[in-house]
Amino acid sequence: MRLKKFVFVLLTMLLVMSVLAGCLGSGNSGSSDSRGGDSSASGGNSGGGGGKHEVTIRIASAETSGAVMQVWEEAGKEYEQLTGVKVVAEAVPLTEIYTKINATYGTSAQYSMFTTGFIGHISLFQEQGWLAEVDDLIEALGGKEDFDGGDILFPINGKTYWIPYDYNNAIGFIRKDWLEEKGLEVPTNWDELLNVVRAFTDKANNRYGILMPLKSDDSTNWVTSQVLWANDVRIFDDNWNVILDSPEMKPKVVESLNLLKELYKYMPARADNATYGDLTESFISEQVGITFYTGRIIDFLDEQNPALGDKFQLFGFPKKDGGGITAGFGYDGMAILNTDHVDETKKFVEWFYKEKLVDMYATGANHFYPVQKSFFENEKWRNLPLVSKYWDVGMNAMRELFGKADMHSIDTDGPEISQISGGVFQSMVFPKMYQRVTINDEDPGKVVDVIAQEIREMIK
């Protein structure tokens, strides 16, 4: 399989880098690196004393906001006082987390743990043998049943390799006051969706109907692929055969791409290079009437444009003929990398979940949708100001929509969680498909044929 060959070459390169780094750094093994961590982070204790106080847990946090990083910092200080174990967190944007872990694993800059928003990253790292199993941690934190029945754990060969902490489904935000102005309702099928975005669009006044990202990054995989899921498109069958261009599936894919092509006419120019930040900023600045994101938009608009607080509504991307809704399946979790202090890292993660996770939730009260059922009865969480303030239009509305939505994602497609779909996700082949039919105005049918063949070549 080409993917495995790539992994072998990558591991060989990293091994050489690790050896060179060890040789060059052998004279100052106790010094600190530029991120404030211990240069022995991947090698456990250093110096002559030995003991917990010389263990450093290094975290790559895809939650990069200043408020979250402050939670990590304060938690690290408290944990060091309690246990003597040093904890250092570094902000690494979600779009860079996969590359950063790949580049540092096995080197003196290796992390002990990281957070990510895509199970595709987990499946790829697990395939390389880089992740520690965490079923024991799941049990210590309430068991599979508390983690939404265990579905969000995404086991690989019966074992769990990450600890989820929130759902990050791509849900729709729509200006209900704009709907009222136009005498329209929340769209329930594709025809209604197109009518709404056309009615919302006033290009002369920099007002547009909708924004879906087209940049070659995770945000496009997550948000824009909803046009596929809304037409029951699947990439693989139960035997990992590519069915995107099959006689049964190809017409659905072409329909979905034609919908995207039409929606593109009513998007601002920023769509071509849009990513996460554009989805929130364009809605809060009132440039677009429909966008897709998590509840973080609610937190941002409360701070930046509170006048919108009663002018929006959540909705699910409608199925083609009105037979339901979909949402871009999303989730966040922590994974523990194989170092010689895995046990210490697990102890820290357990402590953080039990003592500090609610503090992290408080930094994005509507953004962090809890995975654990017990949190919906957690008074401290329910009484967070922004959770309680927007409960009906925010958290409770999300809970109702998620219960109805057909949620799917590229990296969960196929018969099981695997590096196969994870590799397809990370290849960014789907953003390329969307770009070709929108920006390049290519024929959707021909594009589907090309992309399906690329995927087959990729997974050989």
Residue pairs with C-beta under 8 A, 6 or more apart in sequence:
1 459
1 460
2 457
2 458
2 459
2 460
3 419
3 420
3 423
3 458
3 459
4 127
7 127
7 128
10 102
11 106
11 128
14 102
14 103
14 105
14 106
14 107
15 106
17 106
17 107
18 106
18 107
18 108
21 107
21 108
21 109
22 108
25 39
25 108
28 39
29 39
29 40
29 46
30 38
30 39
30 40
30 46
30 47
31 39
32 38
32 39
33 39
33 108
33 109
35 58
35 88
35 90
35 109
36 88
37 56
37 58
37 86
37 88
37 90
38 46
38 54
38 56
38 86
38 88
39 46
39 108
40 46
40 54
40 56
40 108
41 56
41 57
41 58
41 108
41 109
41 110
41 111
41 112
41 339
42 106
42 107
42 108
42 109
42 110
42 112
42 339
42 340
43 108
43 340
44 55
44 339
44 340
44 341
45 51
45 54
45 55
46 54
47 54
51 84
52 83
52 84
52 85
52 344
53 84
53 85
53 86
55 84
55 85
55 86
55 341
55 344
56 85
56 86
56 87
56 88
56 112
57 85
57 86
57 87
57 88
57 112
57 113
57 341
57 344
57 345
57 348
58 88
58 89
58 90
58 110
58 111
58 112
58 113
59 72
59 87
59 88
59 89
59 90
59 111
59 112
59 113
59 114
59 115
60 90
60 92
60 97
60 100
60 101
60 111
60 113
60 114
60 115
61 68
61 69
61 72
61 89
61 90
61 91
61 92
61 114
61 115
62 92
62 93
62 94
62 97
62 114
62 115
62 116
62 117
62 332
63 69
63 91
63 115
63 332
63 360
64 91
64 92
64 93
64 94
65 363
65 364
67 363
67 364
68 360
68 363
68 364
69 89
69 91
71 356
71 359
71 360
71 363
72 87
72 89
73 89
74 359
75 87
75 352
75 355
75 356
75 359
76 86
76 87
76 88
76 89
79 85
79 87
79 348
79 351
79 352
80 86
80 87
82 351
83 347
85 344
85 347
85 348
87 348
90 111
92 100
92 114
94 116
94 117
94 118
94 218
94 276
95 217
95 218
95 219
95 275
97 114
97 115
97 116
97 121
98 116
98 121
98 124
98 426
101 111
101 114
101 121
101 125
101 130
101 337
104 110
104 111
105 111
105 130
105 337
110 337
110 339
111 337
112 336
112 337
112 339
112 341
112 345
113 334
113 335
113 336
113 337
113 345
113 349
114 334
114 335
114 337
115 165
115 332
115 333
115 334
115 335
116 122
116 162
116 332
116 333
116 335
117 168
117 218
117 222
117 330
117 331
117 332
118 218
118 222
118 409
118 411
118 425
119 154
119 162
119 331
119 409
119 411
119 412
119 417
119 422
120 410
120 411
120 421
120 422
120 423
120 425
120 426
121 422
121 426
122 131
122 154
122 156
122 161
122 162
122 333
122 335
122 417
122 422
123 156
123 411
123 417
123 418
123 419
123 421
123 422
124 419
124 422
124 423
124 426
125 131
125 161
125 335
125 337
126 156
126 161
126 419
127 419
127 422
129 338
130 337
130 338
131 161
131 162
131 335
131 336
131 337
131 338
132 161
132 336
132 337
132 338
132 342
132 345
132 346
133 159
133 160
133 161
134 160
134 161
134 162
134 163
134 335
134 336
134 346
135 159
135 160
136 346
137 163
137 346
137 349
137 350
138 144
138 147
138 153
138 160
138 163
140 350
141 147
141 163
141 350
141 353
141 354
141 372
142 372
142 374
144 150
144 153
145 373
146 372
146 373
146 374
147 153
147 164
147 371
147 372
148 371
148 372
148 373
152 164
152 167
152 331
152 371
153 160
153 162
153 164
154 160
154 162
154 412
154 417
155 417
156 416
156 417
156 418
161 335
162 333
162 334
162 335
163 333
163 334
163 335
163 349
163 353
164 331
164 332
164 333
164 371
165 332
165 333
165 334
165 353
165 357
165 360
165 368
165 370
165 371
166 331
166 332
166 361
166 367
166 368
166 369
166 370
166 371
167 330
167 331
167 332
167 369
167 370
167 371
167 402
168 294
168 330
168 331
168 332
168 367
168 369
169 294
169 327
169 328
169 329
169 330
169 369
169 398
169 402
169 405
169 407
170 222
170 223
170 226
170 292
170 293
170 294
170 327
170 328
170 330
171 292
171 293
171 294
171 295
171 314
171 315
171 316
171 327
171 398
171 401
171 402
172 290
172 291
172 292
172 314
172 315
172 316
172 317
173 283
173 290
173 291
173 292
173 293
173 297
173 312
173 313
173 314
173 315
174 186
174 196
174 289
174 290
174 312
174 313
174 314
174 315
175 200
175 286
175 289
175 290
175 311
175 312
176 186
176 311
176 312
176 313
177 311
178 200
178 289
179 185
179 186
179 196
182 196
182 199
182 200
184 192
184 195
184 196
184 199
185 192
186 313
186 315
187 193
187 195
187 196
187 315
187 318
188 318
188 322
189 318
189 319
189 320
189 321
189 322
190 230
190 259
190 318
190 320
190 321
192 318
192 322
193 263
193 318
194 259
194 262
194 263
196 209
196 289
196 290
197 208
197 209
197 210
197 263
197 266
197 289
197 290
198 209
198 266
199 209
200 207
200 208
200 209
200 210
200 266
200 288
200 289
200 290
201 207
201 208
201 209
201 266
206 268
206 287
207 286
207 287
207 288
207 289
208 266
208 267
208 268
208 282
208 287
208 288
208 289
209 263
209 266
209 267
209 288
209 289
209 290
210 263
210 266
210 267
210 288
210 289
210 290
210 291
211 267
211 268
211 270
211 271
211 274
211 278
211 279
211 282
211 283
211 287
211 288
211 290
211 291
212 220
212 223
212 224
212 226
212 227
212 260
212 263
212 267
212 271
212 274
212 292
213 219
213 220
213 223
213 224
213 271
213 274
213 275
213 276
213 278
213 279
214 220
214 224
214 271
214 272
214 273
214 274
214 431
214 434
214 435
214 438
214 439
215 272
215 273
215 274
215 275
215 431
216 428
216 431
216 432
216 435
217 275
217 428
217 431
219 274
219 275
219 276
219 279
220 275
220 428
220 430
220 431
220 434
221 409
221 410
221 411
221 425
221 428
221 430
221 431
222 328
222 330
222 409
223 279
223 292
223 293
223 328
224 260
224 430
224 431
224 434
225 328
225 408
225 409
225 410
225 430
226 292
226 317
226 326
226 327
226 328
227 256
227 257
227 259
227 260
227 263
227 317
228 253
228 256
229 317
229 326
229 328
229 406
229 407
229 408
230 256
230 317
230 318
230 319
230 320
230 325
230 326
231 252
231 253
231 255
231 256
231 319
231 320
232 252
232 319
232 406
233 244
233 249
233 252
233 253
233 256
234 243
234 249
234 413
235 242
235 243
235 244
235 410
235 413
235 414
235 421
235 424
235 455
236 242
236 243
236 413
236 414
236 415
236 420
236 421
237 243
237 415
238 415
239 415
240 414
240 415
240 418
240 420
240 459
242 452
242 455
242 456
242 459
243 249
244 250
244 253
244 448
244 451
244 452
244 455
245 253
245 448
245 449
245 452
245 453
250 445
250 448
253 444
253 448
254 444
254 445
254 448
255 320
257 433
257 434
257 437
257 444
257 447
257 448
258 437
258 444
259 320
260 434
260 437
260 438
261 437
261 438
261 441
261 444
264 271
264 438
267 288
268 282
268 287
268 288
270 278
270 282
271 278
271 438
272 435
272 439
274 282
276 293
279 291
279 292
279 293
279 297
280 291
280 293
280 296
280 297
280 300
282 288
282 291
283 291
283 293
283 297
283 301
283 312
284 297
284 300
284 301
284 304
284 305
284 308
285 305
286 305
286 308
291 297
292 317
292 328
294 330
294 366
294 367
294 369
295 364
295 365
295 366
295 367
295 368
295 369
295 394
295 395
295 398
296 364
296 366
296 367
297 312
298 366
298 367
298 386
298 390
298 393
298 394
299 364
299 365
299 366
299 367
299 386
301 308
301 309
301 312
302 309
302 386
302 389
302 390
309 390
312 393
313 393
313 397
314 393
314 394
314 397
314 398
314 401
315 325
315 401
316 324
316 325
316 326
316 327
316 401
316 404
316 405
317 325
317 326
317 327
318 324
318 325
319 325
319 326
319 406
324 404
324 405
324 406
325 401
325 404
325 405
325 406
326 405
326 406
326 407
326 408
327 401
327 402
327 405
327 406
327 407
328 407
328 408
328 409
329 407
329 408
329 409
329 412
330 409
331 371
332 368
334 349
336 342
336 345
336 346
336 349
339 345
358 375
358 378
358 380
358 381
360 368
361 368
361 370
361 375
361 381
361 384
362 384
365 384
365 385
365 386
365 387
366 386
366 387
366 390
366 394
366 395
369 395
369 398
369 402
370 376
370 381
375 381
376 382
381 387
382 388
386 394
387 394
387 395
409 425
410 421
410 424
410 425
410 430
411 417
411 421
411 422
411 424
411 425
412 421
413 421
413 424
414 420
414 421
420 459
423 458
423 459
424 430
424 455
424 458
424 459
427 458
429 451
429 454
429 455
429 458
430 451
432 451
433 447
433 448
433 451
436 442
436 447
437 443
437 444
437 447
